[in-house]
Amino acid sequence: MSLPTQRVLDIDLDVPADFGNWLAGLTDGEGSFLISRHPRCRSISCRFQLLLRVDDKPLVEEIKQRLGNIGSIILRKDKRENHSPGARLQVDSCADVVHVLIPLFDRYRLRSKKRRDYELWKQAALLIASDQHLTPEGRAEVLRLKAEMEAGRKYNGANGAMA
């Protein structure tokens, strides 16, 4: 199955290079790219999350604002030992993913192993944005990308390699 060609998006995010590079680095450590399957309604979506401690909520609010006020901020209460309450920026909108986050992370590249997750997530997001996930073949491809992301996150022994 061929992937849709990504359109050139002439969106001025008004993101200075120092902020874009800093955000990519922060995302390498604290961000998540997720492909979610919702069995009850058979929908599939792509989500971006950035989780910081709740005392960094003003920073999460600044990131949200500097990215054009996309997503929502969710406060997480965590009563587990060694876990702090968190403030999470969560972006679920396909339009925000395709028109803001993909151009941003294509321009300001991730450097950790999370780059692999991003590339798979991006492929899935573009399939979803072009409604190809509504076909049996497209749905299968998005689910294959999800499985590949999950398999690549598994720790593979004492040598520190990921699967």
Rosetta blueprint (number, residue, H / E / L):
1 M L
2 S L
3 L L
4 P L
5 T L
6 Q L
7 R L
8 V L
9 L L
10 D L
11 I L
12 D L
13 L L
14 D L
15 V L
16 P L
17 A H
18 D H
19 F H
20 G H
21 N H
22 W H
23 L H
24 A H
25 G H
26 L H
27 T H
28 D H
29 G H
30 E H
31 G E
32 S E
33 F E
34 L E
35 I E
36 S E
37 R E
38 H E
39 P L
40 R L
41 C L
42 R L
43 S E
44 I E
45 S E
46 C E
47 R E
48 F E
49 Q E
50 L E
51 L E
52 L E
53 R E
54 V H
55 D H
56 D H
57 K H
58 P H
59 L H
60 V H
61 E H
62 E H
63 I H
64 K H
65 Q H
66 R H
67 L L
68 G L
69 N L
70 I L
71 G L
72 S E
73 I E
74 I E
75 L E
76 R E
77 K L
78 D L
79 K L
80 R L
81 E L
82 N L
83 H L
84 S L
85 P L
86 G E
87 A E
88 R E
89 L E
90 Q E
91 V E
92 D L
93 S L
94 C H
95 A H
96 D H
97 V H
98 V H
99 H H
100 V H
101 L H
102 I H
103 P H
104 L H
105 F H
106 D H
107 R H
108 Y L
109 R L
110 L L
111 R L
112 S L
113 K L
114 K H
115 R H
116 R H
117 D H
118 Y H
119 E H
120 L H
121 W H
122 K H
123 Q H
124 A H
125 A H
126 L H
127 L H
128 I H
129 A H
130 S L
131 D L
132 Q H
133 H H
134 L H
135 T L
136 P H
137 E H
138 G H
139 R H
140 A H
141 E H
142 V H
143 L H
144 R H
145 L H
146 K H
147 A H
148 E H
149 M H
150 E H
151 A H
152 G H
153 R L
154 K L
155 Y E
156 N L
157 G L
158 A L
159 N L
160 G L
161 A L
162 M E
163 A L
